Amino acid sequence: MADLLNFDPNQVSNPENNLFGLPFTEEDARLVILPIPWEVTVSYRSGTARAPEHMMGASMQVDLYDREYPDCWREGIYMRPTDQKILTKSDYLRKEAELYINYISHDGKIEDNRFMMKILREINEGSAFLNEWVYQQTTDLLQREKLVGLLGGDHSSPLGFYKAIADKYPEFGILQIDAHCDLREAFEGFKYSHASIMFNALEQIPQVKKLVQAGIRDYSDSEMMLIQSGHGRISTYFDQDIRNRIYEGEIWSRIADEIVQQLPPFVYISFDIDGLDPKLCPNTGTPVHGGFQVEEVFYLFKKIQQSGRKIIGFDLNEVGVSSNEWDENVGARVLFKLCNLIISSNR
């Protein structure tokens, strides 16, 4: 067990310690954060693969007192070191993806170009490898009775974790905070695209009984058709609809209660940081105007816990890397809240 007798949470964080300056090891931590340095299929701006390392530094500036969950950190939070082999693989495939995306964006025909067909095959095989790696890592942690959170990277990274969660829970729901639906089938030809994560989850994991999306404000015709034909399996709270309801006098607490009521008893939170107002995360991969304030999302999380639902896992993705560490700072504080939330939910 970690020796907290000589640890003063009121003092400056020791960078020799782990996430948030906490003196825990993986063995004595209740919650383990698995960084996923992967951004192969991003379709706009890159940089998120290195966010976990940058957020580690920014986390040293997070005060440990949380009014809603004042002592959850004492049960132990630990983030594993970034796997450099995964990062190297991501960097290599990202360069290939940039060539491929540039080719198809200029109306290049894949079937006419053997080199591009090879690139596409390598990327899809690499993404399948990543999914299996994540599945094995998270399965091992869950079998050791650890709580688990993922830190991306792009939003394609948690599919393997969803499958590990499905091995443990016969049914659960996903609450997705996001600017995008991520319901495209094999976007740009990438089977495991960041824009396809929820399509793949619904198609491959029958244990996902409900997908509840909040903050959505950028989506395609095909995604809207899938939502409308989802037979109640998908509930989408578009940002524009939320804002219109608030402008017309409805209060956020009532809307939040309605969102929570859509969720089953076991809830997984998938948080794409671009679900927030982009002034809070300007360097995220695909920023979109509008979105939530951090406090609105935290209030929604509090409503989930007050409802008696159990948080069984989470991922935080698409945090950008910035010159002044603003994105990383916001990301670290969102991560701390998610850590406290899942620990409190599993007491």
N, C-alpha and C positions, 0 to 999 in steps of 0.2 A: 504493500500500500504506500501511496505517496505520503511523505512527511509534511503535513500542513502546519505543524506546530511552529516551524521556523519560517513559514511563508506568510508574508504580510501583503494582503491584497490592496492595501492603501499606498504601497510604495511603487516606484517606477518599475515597469516590467523588465525582467531579466531576459535579454535576447538569447541567452544560452538555454532557456527553458523552451517549452513547446508553444503551441497556438495560444494566443492571448497572454503569453508569459506564464502559463500554468506549468507546474512542476510534475506533470503526470507522464508515465510511460504508457505504452499500449496495453500492457498487462493490467495495470491498475485503473485504467480509464473505463468509465461506463459507456462512453460514446467515442467511437473512432471515426474520424473524417478521412475519406479516401480521395486524394486528389487525382483528377483525370486530365492530364495535360494533352488534350486532343482537340484539334480544330480543323480536321481534314476537309470537311464538306462545307465550311462557311462560304456563303455566297456573296458577301460584301467585304467587311473589314476583318482582318485577323488580329491576333494578339492575345486571345483568351486562353490559349494553351499555357501561357506563363503566368496567368492570374493567381493560381494557388501559391506560388512562391512569393509573389508580390504581396498577396493578402496576408501571408504569414508575418511580414514586416509591419504592415499596417495594423494588424491585430494587437500589436504591443501598445497601441494608443487607446484601446477600448477599456474603459473602466468596468470593473467586474460586478458592480452593484446594479442589479436589474430589479426595479420596484415590483414587477409582477412575479419574477422568479428569483428572489434574492440570494439563494444559496445553491442553485442547481449545479453551478460550476464545480462545487466541492465534490460531486460524485465522479468527476474526472472527464476531461475532454482532451483528446489527443489527435493530432493530424500526422499521418504517415509522411515520410519524405516522398517527394515526387519521383516516380519511376523514370529514370533517364532514358531507358530503352523505349518506353512508350512515347516519350517526348521526341526522341530522335526519329522514330517511325512516323510520328505525326508531321514533323518538319519535312521529311522526305516526300510523303504522300501529299502534303499541302502544296508543294511546288508542282507536283504533277497535276493536281486538281486545278491549279491556276491556269496551266496550259490548256487543259481540257475545257474549262469553263470559257476561256477566251475563244477557243475554237468553235464551240457550239453556239456562243453568243453572236458569232458572225455567220450563222447559218451553215456551219460545217456539218456534213453528213457523216455520222460515226461509221456507218457500214462501208464508207468509201475510204476509210483511213485506218489501216491496221494498227498504227502506233497509238492512235486515240482509243481504239478498242482495247488495246493492251493496258493503257492507263486506267480506263474505266474498270476493267477486271481487277487490276491490282488494288484500286481504291476500295472496291466492294469487298474484296478478300481481306484487306487490311481492317476495314470496319467490322467485318464479321469476327476477325481475330480479337479486336478490342472488346466487342460485346462478350465474347467467351471469357476473356481475361477479367472483365468486370464481374461477370457472373461467378467465376471461381473465387475471386477475392472477397466478394460480399457474402457468398455462401459460407465461406470459412468463418467470417466474422459473426454472422448470424448464428451459426452452429456453436460458437463459443459464447453465445448469449450476450453479444455486444449490440448496442444500438449503433446504427450506421447512418452516416450522411455522406453524400458525394459532393465534391467541389470541382466543377469544370473550369475550363474547357467549354466546348460548344454543347448544344442541347441534345446532340445525339448520344452523349456519353452514358446516360443512365439505363438504357434498355436492358443490359445484363442484370442490373440491380433489380429492375422490375420483375425479372424472371426469378431471381433469388427470393424476392419477397413473396412471389406467387407460390413458391415451394413451401413457404411457412404459413401463409394465410390463404384459405380456400376462396375468399373473395375480399376485395378492397376497392376503394375509390381513389382516384387521383385528383387533387386540386391543383390546377395549373394556373400560375400567375404568369402572364405573358402578353406581349403585344401581338403575337402571331398564333394562329391556330395549330401550326405544325402538323397538319392533317393531309399533307400532299403525299401522294404515292410515288416513291422513288424520284424525288425532285432532282432535276438535272441528270437523271440517269443513276444517281447514287441511291442504292437501296436503303442505306442507313443514313440518309441525310439528316442534318439538324432540323430541317423543315418537315421531316417525316416521322419524328419520334413518336408522336401520339397516334398517327396512323398505324405504325408498326406495333405499338403497345396494344391497341384495340384489336388488331388483326391476329397477333401471335399469342396474346395472353388472355384467355377467357376469364381468368380470375379477376381481371379489371372489370368490375360490374358497372362502374360509373366514372365518366370523365367530366369534371366540372371546370370550365375555363372562365377566367375572370381577367378583365382588362384588355380583351382582344380588340384590335383596331386596324389590323392589316391582314387581309386574307384574300383568297382566290375564289372564283366561281365554283370550282370543284370542291373546295373545302366547305363552302356554304351548302352545297348540295348534300355533302356527307353529313353535315350537322342536321339538316332538315330530314334526312332519311335514316337517322340513327335510331329511331324507335325508342327514344328516351334514354339511350345509353350515353348520349352527350348532351350536356346542358352548358350553353355558352352565354356568358354575360358580357356583351360587347361594351366597350368603353363608352361609346356614344350613348347607348341606352342607359347606362348607369348615370352619366352626366345629365341626360335629359330628365331622368326621374328626380335627381337632386335639384336641378334648376326649377322643377315644377313643385318643389316643396317636400318631397319625400326625404326622410332622414337616412343616413348611411347605416345606422344600426338596424333598421328594418330590412334594407337590402342585404346586409351582411347575414342577418338571420335567415333570409330566404335562400341565400347561397349555401349556407351550412345545412339547411334542411334537405338539399339535394344530395348530400354526401352520406354514404353508408357508415356503419360503426367504426370501421378501420380506414384510416385516411393516410395517404402518402402525399406529401407536398412537393411539387416540382416547380421551382421558382427560377424563371428566366428573368434576369435583372432588367431586361428591356421592358418588362411589364410596368416598371416605374417610369415616372416623368423623366425624359432624357436629360434634364438638367442635373439629375442625380447620378446619371450613368452615361455621360456623353460619348464615351469611348467603347460602348458595347458594340457588338458586331453589326447589328441592324437596328439603329435607333429609330423610333417613331414618335412624333409629337403626341401629346396627351398622356394618359397613363396615371397610375396611382402615386400618391405620396406614401412615403415609408410608413407613416403612422396609420394610414388607412388599412394597409395590408396587415400590420401588427394587430390592429383592432379586430380584423377578420380572423386572425389566428387565435386571438383570445376568445372569440365567440365559438370557435371550433372546440376548444378545450372546455369551455363552460357548458357546452352541450353534452359532455360526457363521451364524445368520440375520442378514439385513441389514435395518436400520431405514430405511425409504424416505420417511417423513414422519410428522408428528404434528399433533394438535390438542389444545388444552387449553381447556376450556369450563366455563361455569356458576360461575366464581369470583364471589362476591358482593362488594359494596362495604360496608365497615363503618366505624363512627365511629372505631375505634382501629386500623384497617388490619390487623387480625389475619388476615382472610381473604386479603387482598392479599399479606401477608407469606408465608403458607403457599403461596399460588399462585405467587409469584415464585420460591420455592425449588424447587417442583415443575418450574417452567418451566426453571430453570437445569439441573436434572438431565436433562430431556428434550433440551435443547440440547447438552449434553455427550455424551449417549448417541448422538444421531444423527450428530454430527461424528465421534466415535470409530468408529462403525459404518461410516462411509464413507471411511475412510483406506485 
